[in-house]
Amino acid sequence: MDKYQKIPDVVIKRLPIYLRYLDQLSAMDVETVSSQQMGDDLNLNPAQIRKDLSIFGDFGVKGMGYRVSDLSEKLRSILGLDKEIPIILVGVGNLGAALCQYNRYQSPSTRIVSVFDGHPSKVGQTVGSMVVKPMEDMEDFVQQNKVKMGIITVPSQAAQKVADQMIESGITVILNFAPTLIHVPSNVKVQNSDVTTELQALSYYL
Ligand SMILES: NC(=O)c1ccc[n+]([C@@H]2O[C@H](COP(=O)([O-])OP(=O)(O)OC[C@H]3O[C@@H](n4cnc5c(N)ncnc54)[C@H](O)[C@@H]3O)[C@@H](O)[C@H]2O)c1
């Protein structure tokens, strides 16, 4: 995986989009697809798609395009989705609970396996198929289950503390839904998901 580590984030972010599209094609029994067709359907530049995919090897067949099954298998392997990735979530409020319930329909490779909350009234409740655990149990759970990915769905003012606790436990990749910047060491990757800033950016097009 080392050789992929210098790939720009923007390229990495497009790979799951390609993968979801290929899964849709596969469900329709489509066997091959050209970069032109991919570009039309995904509203992306075909040359950009070819360039993105060529970073990982040459899987296009001249005059035929890409084999859907080969390309999706390759993308799954590049993204590490060919194995199960256990995820923990901290903050089982409105958003946290919704994500847990949605997660049941997600691919088995990225699955929330345990949820934690700091409020006694939440501990012991069931969300999806999981029982909410107290924060004190997080570190042992993360270490015993070799969990590396965590989701933060606590209020902004608690996000940094929760991130620190996650990192201390062994988490190295964080998806942060709290609308605040969290500071992490250089070996930890954070992705922020902020609906408000997305809406603000979209308002430009009105
Ligand atoms: N609700 C939304 O639609 C939405 C959308 C986008 C982003 N967000 C953001 O997601 C976060 C959660 O939103 P929400 O509406 O679910 O909030 P919420 O108040 O319903 O839930 C927050 C949960 O975090 C827990 N918590 C608080 N401090 C904690 C700590 N130190 N350790 C562990 N658990 C702690 C609380 O007990 C609670 O269960 C917020 O930062 C919010 O801004 C929410």
The ligand as an SDF file (V2000), in Angstrom:
LIG
                    3D

 44 48  0  0  0  0  0  0  0  0999 V2000
  -28.1800   16.4300   13.5630 N   0  0  0  0  0  0  0  0  0  0  0  0
  -27.7460   16.7560   12.3770 C   0  0  0  0  0  0  0  0  0  0  0  0
  -28.4570   16.7810   11.3420 O   0  0  0  0  0  0  0  0  0  0  0  0
  -26.3150   17.0740   12.1610 C   0  0  0  0  0  0  0  0  0  0  0  0
  -25.8880   17.1770   10.8650 C   0  0  0  0  0  0  0  0  0  0  0  0
  -24.5670   17.4380   10.6500 C   0  0  0  0  0  0  0  0  0  0  0  0
  -23.7030   17.5500   11.7180 C   0  0  0  0  0  0  0  0  0  0  0  0
  -24.1540   17.4650   12.9780 N   0  0  0  0  0  0  0  0  0  0  0  0
  -23.2030   17.5720   14.0690 C   0  0  0  0  0  0  0  0  0  0  0  0
  -23.0740   16.2770   14.6430 O   0  0  0  0  0  0  0  0  0  0  0  0
  -22.8910   16.3880   16.0390 C   0  0  0  0  0  0  0  0  0  0  0  0
  -23.9980   15.6390   16.7540 C   0  0  0  0  0  0  0  0  0  0  0  0
  -25.2510   16.2310   16.4640 O   0  0  0  0  0  0  0  0  0  0  0  0
  -26.5760   15.6360   17.1190 P   0  0  0  0  0  0  0  0  0  0  0  0
  -27.6860   16.4360   16.5870 O   0  0  0  0  0  0  0  0  0  0  0  0
  -26.6120   14.1580   16.9360 O   0  0  0  0  0  0  0  0  0  0  0  0
  -26.3200   15.9830   18.6820 O   0  0  0  0  0  0  0  0  0  0  0  0
  -26.9980   15.3370   19.9560 P   0  0  0  0  0  0  0  0  0  0  0  0
  -26.9160   16.3470   21.0260 O   0  0  0  0  0  0  0  0  0  0  0  0
  -28.3250   14.7410   19.6040 O   0  0  0  0  0  0  0  0  0  0  0  0
  -26.0220   14.1050   20.3180 O   0  0  0  0  0  0  0  0  0  0  0  0
  -24.7190   14.2690   20.8040 C   0  0  0  0  0  0  0  0  0  0  0  0
  -24.3420   13.0450   21.6330 C   0  0  0  0  0  0  0  0  0  0  0  0
  -22.9750   13.1710   22.0310 O   0  0  0  0  0  0  0  0  0  0  0  0
  -22.8650   12.7570   23.3950 C   0  0  0  0  0  0  0  0  0  0  0  0
  -21.6970   13.4080   23.9820 N   0  0  0  0  0  0  0  0  0  0  0  0
  -21.5350   14.7010   24.3140 C   0  0  0  0  0  0  0  0  0  0  0  0
  -20.3160   14.9340   24.8170 N   0  0  0  0  0  0  0  0  0  0  0  0
  -19.6900   13.7520   24.8250 C   0  0  0  0  0  0  0  0  0  0  0  0
  -18.3900   13.3330   25.2330 C   0  0  0  0  0  0  0  0  0  0  0  0
  -17.4850   14.2050   25.7300 N   0  0  0  0  0  0  0  0  0  0  0  0
  -18.0690   12.0220   25.0910 N   0  0  0  0  0  0  0  0  0  0  0  0
  -18.9540   11.1410   24.5950 C   0  0  0  0  0  0  0  0  0  0  0  0
  -20.2070   11.4650   24.1980 N   0  0  0  0  0  0  0  0  0  0  0  0
  -20.5680   12.7590   24.3130 C   0  0  0  0  0  0  0  0  0  0  0  0
  -24.1850   13.1760   24.0290 C   0  0  0  0  0  0  0  0  0  0  0  0
  -24.4540   12.4520   25.2190 O   0  0  0  0  0  0  0  0  0  0  0  0
  -25.1710   12.8800   22.9130 C   0  0  0  0  0  0  0  0  0  0  0  0
  -25.6840   11.5740   22.9850 O   0  0  0  0  0  0  0  0  0  0  0  0
  -22.8820   17.8920   16.3510 C   0  0  0  0  0  0  0  0  0  0  0  0
  -21.5480   18.3310   16.4070 O   0  0  0  0  0  0  0  0  0  0  0  0
  -23.6440   18.4890   15.2020 C   0  0  0  0  0  0  0  0  0  0  0  0
  -23.2810   19.8400   14.9810 O   0  0  0  0  0  0  0  0  0  0  0  0
  -25.4370   17.2040   13.2260 C   0  0  0  0  0  0  0  0  0  0  0  0
  1  2  1  0
  2  3  2  0
  2  4  1  0
  4  5  1  0
  4 44  2  0
  5  6  2  0
  6  7  1  0
  7  8  2  0
  8  9  1  0
  8 44  1  0
  9 10  1  0
  9 42  1  0
 10 11  1  0
 11 12  1  0
 11 40  1  0
 12 13  1  0
 13 14  1  0
 14 15  2  0
 14 16  1  0
 14 17  1  0
 17 18  1  0
 18 19  2  0
 18 20  1  0
 18 21  1  0
 21 22  1  0
 22 23  1  0
 23 24  1  0
 23 38  1  0
 24 25  1  0
 25 26  1  0
 25 36  1  0
 26 27  1  0
 26 35  1  0
 27 28  2  0
 28 29  1  0
 29 30  1  0
 29 35  2  0
 30 31  1  0
 30 32  2  0
 32 33  1  0
 33 34  2  0
 34 35  1  0
 36 37  1  0
 36 38  1  0
 38 39  1  0
 40 41  1  0
 40 42  1  0
 42 43  1  0
M  CHG  2   8   1  16  -1
M  END
$$$$
